[in-house]
Amino acid sequence: MNNTVYYDSAASDDVRREHLYDGQLFVFSTRRSILNFVDFARGMVEDAFGGLDPRIAQDSMDVETYADLLGKLKPSFIHHPESKRHLTAILEDLGCDLGTTYFDVPRMRSSTSSNYLTTGIAYAWHAHRDTWYSAPPCQLNWWLPIYELHSDNAMAFHPRYWSQPVKNSSAGYNYYTWNKLHRGENVAKLVKEDPRPLPRASEPIERDPQIRLICPVGGLVLFSAAQMHSSVPNISGVTRFSIDFRTVHLDDVIEKNGAPNLDAACTGTVMRDFMRATDLTQLPEDIVAMYDDGTAVEGELIYMPKSA
């Protein structure tokens, strides 16, 4: 396929979404709305690490203490009302219609250097599509760094697989079962191995050619949930901290418009996680029902942390 990276595109959100559903990538340079979110997140990170530089704190902390710290920091960031406010400001700044754009909670990610911690709360992502994890074809992923990125601690896209299916284990993944059994406080305790049944390729993945987009702090990368992507093995010597969140557009949800589904066989849907940017109301249940498959008998439709 023809891979295009659109840099600071002035395209409308409608046009941008169609390009994203065709497998193209968008990068935006520094904007005040994104910087505001980064400043807020960085403040939480640095408060959590006290006097240590978060980027090199792994050099002076035992891994269990480090994972426990992240296990408290990340949920606090995810569920902080300021996180949603900053996220909404970014969507508005980049031309989204807040009345028809729905988002899920933003996640804080970390990628430690030299295999210090690659499981559980700091999982190093293998090559995957988010559509293997019950994401709808119309889901878009927004990704931004909290500190300066390097080529050897960034994220990689594997464009050959946009139009090439991959044998994978997504048929064994049900989102509602995942919510019930594999989320929560215990994830931070997975410091040596990660036995969770994460969908992955069941055949070799050729990582090259690959695209690594190194946007500045205050910039972001936007891509389809159907894009094959992975964490670059971090050999930079510093931990990478980043934020990602996801959106769907109401019209595309209703019309079932989105990227092609080449190989996802998972069950359940993440649709109930999305909130309207104007008032945080969920997608109407009759619309969610278009994506549901009746597999929630023994699981949880929506994950609710015990602390909430």
N, C-alpha and C positions, 0 to 999 in steps of 0.2 A: 504494500500500500504506500501511498504518498504521505509521509509524515511531515506535518507542518507545525512549527512552534510559533504561535502568535505572541508577539511581544508588545505589551501596552496597547492592545487592540482597542479601538473605539467602537467596535461592533456592538449593536444592541444585545440585550440579554437573550432575546429570541434567536437571533442569528448565532450568537456564541454557543448557545445550547446545541443547536443543530450541528455546528462544527465539532463540538465535543462528542456528540453521539456518533460522529463519523471517525472518531479516533484521533482528532487533533488535540494539541496541548496549548494551554495559555499560560503565559508568565506575566506578572505585573511587577513593576519596580516599586520603590518605596512610596508609600502613601501615608498620610497622617493618621487615617482611621486604623490602618494596620499597625503602625508604630504605637499607637495608644494601647492596643491590645497587647502588643509585645511588652511594653513597659509594665503593664499590669501583671502579666504572667511572670516576667523577669523578677518583679518585686516579690511575688509569692515564692519563686524558686530560691532567691537569695536569702529571704527570711528563713526558709526551711533549713538551709544549709549553714545558717549562722555566719561565722566569720570565714568559712571556707569558700573558695571559688568553685561554684558548681561544676564547671567544666573539667576540673582536675581533682575534685573531691574524692573520686574513686581511688586515687593514689594514697590516700591516708585514712580510709575507712574500711572496716571489714565488710564483706558483701552482705551479710545478714542485716547489719545496721543500716546499710545503704538502701537495701530493698524495703526495710521497714519504713524508712523516711519517705521513700517514693510512694509507699502504700498509704501514707497519710496525705502527702502533698497532692497527688494526682486527683483523688476524689474531691478534695477541697476546691481545687481549681475547676473541675468539671461542673460541680453543682453550685458554684458561686454565682449569684445573680449578676454581678458585674461582667462575668464571662459572656452571658447571653446578650447583655447590652452592647458590649464591644463587637460581638459577632454581627449583630443586627446593623450596627453602624457601617461595618465593612460591606455587607450586602447592599445597603443603600448607596454607599459610595461607588460601588461597581455596577450600578444600574439595574439592580434587581427590583422587581415590583414586590414590596413587602407584603402586600395583601394576598399574593398568590405564591410566594416563596415560603417553603417550610424547611426548617433545619433541625438537626439533632444536636445534642449537647456537644460542646467542643472537648476534644481529648488532648491531654498533654502527653507527648511521647518523649522517650529518652533512648539514646543508643550509645552505650558505653564503649570505650576503646579496648582493643586487645582482648576481647572475649571475657571481660571482667564479670559482666552480668548480661546474659542474652536470653533469659527465660522469664516466665511469669510477668511481673510488673514492668520489665524492661525487655520484652520479647523482641528478638531480632527477626524481622519478618522475612520468611522465604518468599520466592516468587509466587504471586497469587493474584487473583481478581477479587474484588470485594463482592462481586456477584456470586462467588462460591459461598458467601456467608449470608445469604438470604437478602442481599441488597437488590432493589428493583433496577431494571435496565435504565431508568431515567435518573438514577442517583448520580450526583456530581460530588467530587471530593475536592476540598479546599485545603491546602497545606502550606504552612509558613514557618520559617525558622525563628527561634527565640534569640539565638546567638549566631555569629557568623558561620556560614557553611563552608565546608571543604569538599572537594570532589571525593575524598576517601572517607567521608562520614555522612553522605547525602542519601538520596533515594534514587533508584534506577528504574527506568521504564524499559520494557522489552517489546518493541513495536512489531516484531515479526509475528507475535501471537495475537495481534488485534484481529487478524482474519484467519488465524490458524488455531483450531481447537486443540485442547490438551487433555489427555486422560488424567482424571483427578478423583479425589475421594469425597467430593462435595455431596454425593448421594447419601452419605452417612451423617450429614450435618442437619440438625433441626434447630432453628433459632430459639424456639420456646424451651426445648430441653437444655440448650446452652445457657439460657437465662437462669434456669433453675439449678443447674449442677456445676457450672464452670465459671461463674462470675462471683465477685465478692472479695472479702478481706483475705481469704486464703491464697489468692493469686500472688501476693507479696512474699509468701513463704516458699514459692517455687524458685529456689536459687541454684539448684544443682541440675535439675532436669524439669521438663515441662510435659507431663503426660496428657495434657488436654487434647481432645481429638480435633485439631485444627485442620481444615481441608487443605490439601496440598497436591501438587502434581504427582502422579503415579508413573510417570515416564520422565526421562531426562529432559531438563530445560536448558536450552542453549541461551546463555545470558547475553551473548553478543550476536548482533549489534545491540547496544543499549544507549539510552539517553539519560544523562545526568544534568538536571537543570539547577544551576547554582544561582538562586535569586538572592538579592541583598536582604539584610534585616529590614523589615518593614515592607517587604515584597511577598508575593505568594505564587504558588503554582496551582492550576486548576485543571482537573482531568476527570474522565469518565470512570465510574465504578467498574467498568468492564476492561479497563486497561490492566495489562499484566505489569506488576511493579514489585519491587523488593527493597529491603534495606541493604545498602552497600556495606560490605564487611568493614567495620570501623577500625582503621589502622592509623588514624590521625593523631592519636595521643590525647584527644579531648573528647568529652562526652557531648553528643549532639542533643539539644533540646528543641522540640518543635511542637506545633499545634496543628491539629487537623479537625475539620468538621465537614458535615455532609448536608446537601440540600436536594430537594425535589421541587418541581414546579407543578402546581395544581393542574394546569391544562394538560401537561404531559402525563401526569398520573392518570387522569380520567381517560385520555385518548390512548393510553399505553404506548406512548411515543418514547423512544430511547435507543440505546445502543443494542446491537444484535446480541442474542444469547447463544454463544457457540457451544458451551460445554458445562454450564452450571446445572446441577441436578439436586440442589439442596431443597429443604422444605421449610415452611414457616415464612414469615416476612417481618422486616424491620419497620414497616410502614407506621406502626403505632408510636414509634419513637419520635416522629417528626412533629414539630410545632410551628404554627404560623408566626411569621416574624413580627406581625403587628401586635398580637395579644397572647401568644404562647398556647393557643388552643390546638388540640390535635386534629389530624385529618378526620373528616366525618367517617363514622364506622361503616356506612354503606359503600364508601369509596374504598376503604381498607379491605372490605370483603371481596373486592375484585381481585385481590392479590392473595387472599387467604386460602388455605387448602384443608382446613379442618384437622390439623395435626397438633392442636394445643391441648389435647386431653390431659396429658400428664406434665405439661410444662408451665411456663409463666409467659403470658403475652408480653408483658413489659417488665424489664428488670428494675427492681426497687432496692437500692442499697439499705442494709439493715439500719445504718445510722440515720437514714431519712425517716 
